[in-house]
Amino acid sequence: MANGEWRTRLVSGEVNGSFYLSAQKAGLSEADAAIVTNIFKEQINFTRALRMGDKFQIIKNEQFVDGKPTGQAHIVSARFQQKTNEYTAFLFNDGRFYDKQGHSLTRAFRRLPLQKSYRVSSHFNPRRKHPVTGRIRPHNGIDFATPIGTKVISTGDGVVTRIGNHKFAGKYIDIKHSSRYKTRYLHLHKINVHKGQSIKRGQIIALSGNTGRSTGPHLHFELHMNGRPVDPLKAKIPLTRSLTKSDKTAFLKLVSMRTNMLDSLLDPEINKAHETILAD
C-alpha cells in the first residue's frame, strides 16, 4: 500500500426508488454505486428485483494523507437484504468477490449436467445421420447414456424459460443463464421445476428418461452461446472455481469479521455512515 492512513467506512441505506439514487443518498459516490452494481450483476437484476425498503450495507476502504482523501478507495464487502433473500459479497486476497459460503460471484458453469460421469452415446455434430430417420441433420448437443430416473442438474445459475412435452424432444427444460448463455435438457422422465423459477448451479431439475423420439434411455444436453448451439464439451465457458481448504478457512474468518461489521449497521444507535481508522 502507498503511504497514508486507510480508513474503513461503513455505509447503510434502504432502497427508495433506484439503487443508484438510494446509494448516493446513503453517502456513496456515483462510482461506488456503479461498482456495487457490477459486483452483483450476475445475482441481482437492479431494475426489477429490488423493492422499496430493501436494505443494503457496504464496507469501503479509503486512503487519507495528511487527513485528506487521496481518491484511492475500494469496496471490500457488501450485502443486500430483502424479505426472502440475502445477497453478500466479500473481497478475498485473490482479488475476487465471493458470497458468505465461499462461492465466486462471477457467473460460472459446471461442464456436465450430471452428478457423476456417464458414457457419451452421441457427440455434438452439425452433420449427424439421425439414428431413427437416417437423414443428415445437426445434432445440437451431446447424449449421455443415463438410465431412466438419473438425476439431472443445472450447469449454472439461471431462470427456467420454457418446459414442455414435444413429440420429438420429449419432456424438456430450457434455462436462460444470461443474455449470452442458455442450456436445454431433453427426453426427460420427470421435470422438477416450473417456468419462471430461479435455479442455482448444481440444483436437481429433472430425472432423465426416454420420452419423445428416442432409441433408448438417455439425456440430451445442449449449450447455446449468443443464440447458437456449441459443443458443451469443448466450448470456452467460465467454469466454477473453488477456494482451497486453507483459503476457505482464512476466508470464513474474514467473513465472520466483516459480517459483524455489517450487522453493526443494523443497530439503530449507529445506523449511519461512520469511519474507523485502521493502522497502516
Wavefront OBJ file of the C-alpha trace (Angstrom):
o trace
v 0.000 0.000 0.000
v 1.061 3.578 -0.587
v 1.952 5.736 2.416
v -1.054 7.090 4.203
v -3.819 6.172 6.522
v -6.505 3.703 5.451
v -9.938 4.154 6.966
v -12.834 1.773 6.836
v -16.116 3.453 6.092
v -19.376 1.656 6.855
v -22.415 2.782 4.892
v -26.009 1.569 5.090
v -29.251 2.546 3.457
v -32.616 1.457 2.129
v -33.805 1.256 -1.438
v -36.255 4.034 -2.228
v -36.603 4.315 -5.969
v -33.481 3.230 -7.839
v -30.474 1.759 -6.066
v -28.298 4.330 -7.837
v -30.075 7.244 -6.156
v -30.534 5.385 -2.851
v -26.799 4.673 -2.683
v -25.937 8.334 -3.187
v -28.450 9.347 -0.542
v -26.722 6.937 1.863
v -23.358 8.568 1.187
v -21.845 6.529 -1.633
v -20.459 8.170 -4.751
v -21.708 7.562 -8.280
v -18.614 5.408 -8.863
v -19.325 3.391 -5.696
v -22.895 2.706 -6.823
v -21.611 1.542 -10.215
v -19.057 -0.755 -8.567
v -21.657 -2.350 -6.279
v -23.978 -2.859 -9.246
v -21.152 -4.545 -11.136
v -20.265 -6.800 -8.182
v -23.817 -8.175 -8.016
v -24.647 -8.011 -11.735
v -24.981 -11.807 -12.003
v -27.065 -12.143 -8.830
v -29.419 -9.148 -8.836
v -31.483 -7.559 -11.571
v -31.215 -3.981 -10.326
v -34.105 -2.747 -12.474
v -36.594 -5.440 -11.429
v -35.519 -7.430 -8.379
v -35.046 -4.660 -5.799
v -38.040 -3.402 -3.836
v -38.676 -0.343 -1.726
v -37.415 -0.989 1.780
v -34.716 -3.489 0.790
v -31.654 -2.820 2.946
v -28.005 -2.596 1.908
v -24.763 -2.304 3.852
v -21.347 -1.509 2.384
v -17.774 -1.668 3.722
v -15.367 0.616 1.894
v -11.657 1.266 2.481
v -10.412 4.777 1.719
v -6.884 6.214 1.788
v -6.061 9.503 3.505
v -2.814 11.504 3.536
v -2.469 14.374 5.980
v -6.138 13.939 6.793
v -7.271 14.394 3.203
v -8.680 11.659 0.919
v -6.376 10.706 -1.942
v -9.138 9.266 -4.090
v -7.777 5.757 -3.632
v -10.593 3.542 -2.374
v -12.128 0.124 -2.826
v -15.252 -1.653 -1.670
v -14.403 -4.806 0.276
v -17.827 -6.096 1.344
v -21.476 -5.536 0.518
v -24.814 -7.012 1.486
v -28.393 -6.677 0.255
v -31.251 -7.853 2.477
v -34.754 -8.499 1.174
v -37.730 -10.135 2.856
v -36.859 -13.580 1.494
v -33.356 -13.193 0.001
v -29.930 -12.088 1.112
v -27.017 -11.340 -1.221
v -23.465 -10.999 0.102
v -20.088 -10.124 -1.402
v -16.702 -10.357 0.320
v -13.435 -9.418 -1.361
v -10.735 -12.026 -0.695
v -6.972 -11.692 -1.053
v -7.080 -13.240 -4.536
v -8.897 -10.147 -5.788
v -12.218 -11.982 -6.293
v -15.592 -11.485 -4.660
v -17.326 -14.458 -3.020
v -20.593 -14.890 -1.154
v -20.535 -15.848 2.523
v -20.328 -19.564 1.674
v -17.243 -19.012 -0.483
v -18.910 -19.268 -3.894
v -17.496 -16.960 -6.542
v -19.869 -14.187 -7.636
v -18.571 -14.439 -11.194
v -21.097 -16.441 -13.187
v -19.615 -19.844 -13.822
v -20.731 -23.238 -15.037
v -20.309 -26.904 -14.450
v -19.209 -28.641 -17.614
v -21.723 -31.509 -17.319
v -25.384 -31.714 -16.180
v -24.932 -34.900 -14.152
v -23.628 -35.679 -10.672
v -21.264 -38.361 -11.986
v -19.794 -39.456 -15.317
v -21.818 -41.365 -17.907
v -20.820 -42.604 -21.339
v -21.390 -40.139 -24.173
v -23.527 -42.086 -26.660
v -23.661 -39.321 -29.278
v -21.430 -36.271 -29.656
v -22.157 -32.757 -30.890
v -22.201 -32.955 -34.681
v -23.529 -30.352 -37.154
v -23.930 -33.118 -39.791
v -25.019 -36.232 -37.937
v -27.010 -39.008 -39.575
v -30.108 -39.337 -37.415
v -30.358 -42.853 -35.902
v -34.135 -43.003 -36.420
v -34.831 -41.138 -39.666
v -31.469 -41.724 -41.369
v -31.426 -38.099 -42.507
v -28.422 -35.800 -42.191
v -29.391 -33.299 -39.538
v -27.402 -31.313 -36.969
v -27.096 -32.860 -33.528
v -27.021 -29.688 -31.433
v -25.935 -31.287 -28.174
v -24.483 -34.385 -26.601
v -26.262 -37.532 -25.437
v -25.425 -39.305 -22.183
v -26.377 -42.970 -21.762
v -28.218 -42.445 -18.498
v -30.689 -44.959 -17.015
v -34.240 -43.691 -16.605
v -34.522 -41.766 -13.336
v -30.949 -40.406 -13.278
v -30.784 -37.003 -11.540
v -30.226 -34.102 -13.951
v -28.679 -30.887 -12.606
v -28.470 -27.369 -13.952
v -24.977 -26.470 -15.108
v -25.349 -22.867 -13.967
v -27.494 -20.279 -12.192
v -30.406 -19.099 -14.271
v -34.150 -18.932 -14.839
v -36.386 -21.592 -16.378
v -37.760 -20.029 -19.559
v -39.615 -22.999 -21.012
v -40.782 -26.506 -20.153
v -42.838 -28.801 -22.324
v -43.524 -32.190 -23.822
v -42.681 -32.329 -27.535
v -43.261 -35.324 -29.807
v -39.580 -35.310 -30.797
v -37.757 -33.721 -27.813
v -39.981 -35.410 -25.236
v -40.206 -33.705 -21.874
v -37.707 -30.838 -21.869
v -36.426 -27.801 -19.945
v -34.818 -24.586 -21.229
v -32.794 -22.449 -18.799
v -31.530 -18.936 -19.551
v -28.326 -18.152 -17.666
v -27.680 -14.676 -19.064
v -28.100 -12.794 -22.310
v -25.274 -14.952 -23.649
v -25.880 -18.473 -22.320
v -28.779 -20.923 -22.487
v -28.960 -24.666 -21.768
v -31.508 -27.303 -22.811
v -32.298 -30.716 -21.296
v -34.336 -33.178 -23.423
v -36.032 -36.624 -23.267
v -36.712 -36.282 -19.541
v -38.747 -38.662 -17.423
v -39.816 -36.133 -14.764
v -39.490 -32.340 -14.551
v -38.936 -30.913 -11.068
v -39.052 -27.171 -11.850
v -41.546 -24.704 -13.319
v -41.389 -21.877 -15.818
v -40.066 -18.660 -14.289
v -38.290 -20.452 -11.428
v -34.815 -19.251 -10.440
v -32.276 -22.060 -10.497
v -28.904 -22.488 -8.810
v -25.878 -24.212 -10.320
v -25.928 -27.882 -9.333
v -29.652 -27.896 -8.473
v -31.561 -31.048 -9.411
v -34.040 -30.005 -12.096
v -35.278 -33.311 -13.528
v -34.889 -37.065 -13.879
v -33.602 -38.383 -17.201
v -35.849 -40.549 -19.308
v -36.710 -41.899 -22.729
v -39.535 -39.599 -23.856
v -40.063 -38.241 -27.363
v -38.334 -39.697 -30.407
v -35.560 -41.731 -28.830
v -33.740 -45.010 -29.472
v -33.190 -45.667 -25.763
v -32.878 -44.044 -22.328
v -30.546 -41.052 -22.423
v -30.158 -37.367 -21.606
v -29.716 -34.915 -24.463
v -27.938 -31.742 -23.288
v -27.403 -28.537 -25.256
v -25.403 -25.377 -24.596
v -26.194 -22.250 -26.616
v -23.902 -19.221 -26.731
v -25.129 -15.993 -28.298
v -28.092 -17.838 -29.775
v -26.076 -20.629 -31.398
v -25.597 -24.243 -30.229
v -21.987 -25.130 -29.363
v -20.204 -28.279 -28.245
v -20.725 -28.438 -24.452
v -17.546 -30.490 -24.023
v -15.293 -28.008 -25.835
v -16.896 -24.573 -25.516
v -14.855 -21.923 -23.721
v -17.091 -21.122 -20.762
v -16.285 -19.739 -17.301
v -16.003 -22.812 -15.090
v -16.572 -22.984 -11.351
v -13.645 -22.104 -9.123
v -13.404 -23.276 -5.524
v -11.263 -21.997 -2.682
v -8.611 -24.364 -1.387
v -9.118 -25.817 2.087
v -6.581 -23.437 3.632
v -8.009 -20.458 1.744
v -11.535 -21.410 2.817
v -10.512 -21.328 6.489
v -8.974 -17.862 6.131
v -11.926 -16.665 4.073
v -14.527 -17.760 6.633
v -12.625 -15.878 9.366
v -12.740 -12.796 7.152
v -16.466 -13.287 6.548
v -17.130 -13.540 10.280
v -15.282 -10.299 10.994
v -16.891 -8.350 8.170
v -20.352 -9.739 8.857
v -20.090 -8.374 12.399
v -19.248 -5.001 10.888
v -22.211 -5.174 8.511
v -24.505 -6.246 11.346
v -23.389 -3.248 13.395
v -25.068 -1.037 10.799
v -28.430 -2.547 11.718
v -28.109 -1.190 15.264
v -30.308 1.944 15.381
v -27.778 3.667 17.607
v -25.076 3.524 14.941
v -27.089 3.058 11.764
v -25.292 5.763 9.819
v -22.059 6.154 7.894
v -19.050 6.219 10.159
v -15.324 5.678 9.992
v -12.823 3.605 11.904
v -9.152 4.378 11.441
v -7.105 1.287 10.645
v -3.385 1.017 11.209
v -1.199 1.227 8.119
l 1 2 3 4 5 6 7 8 9 10 11 12 13 14 15 16 17 18 19 20 21 22 23 24 25 26 27 28 29 30 31 32 33 34 35 36 37 38 39 40 41 42 43 44 45 46 47 48 49 50 51 52 53 54 55 56 57 58 59 60 61 62 63 64 65 66 67 68 69 70 71 72 73 74 75 76 77 78 79 80 81 82 83 84 85 86 87 88 89 90 91 92 93 94 95 96 97 98 99 100 101 102 103 104 105 106 107 108 109 110 111 112 113 114 115 116 117 118 119 120 121 122 123 124 125 126 127 128 129 130 131 132 133 134 135 136 137 138 139 140 141 142 143 144 145 146 147 148 149 150 151 152 153 154 155 156 157 158 159 160 161 162 163 164 165 166 167 168 169 170 171 172 173 174 175 176 177 178 179 180 181 182 183 184 185 186 187 188 189 190 191 192 193 194 195 196 197 198 199 200 201 202 203 204 205 206 207 208 209 210 211 212 213 214 215 216 217 218 219 220 221 222 223 224 225 226 227 228 229 230 231 232 233 234 235 236 237 238 239 240 241 242 243 244 245 246 247 248 249 250 251 252 253 254 255 256 257 258 259 260 261 262 263 264 265 266 267 268 269 270 271 272 273 274 275 276 277 278 279 280
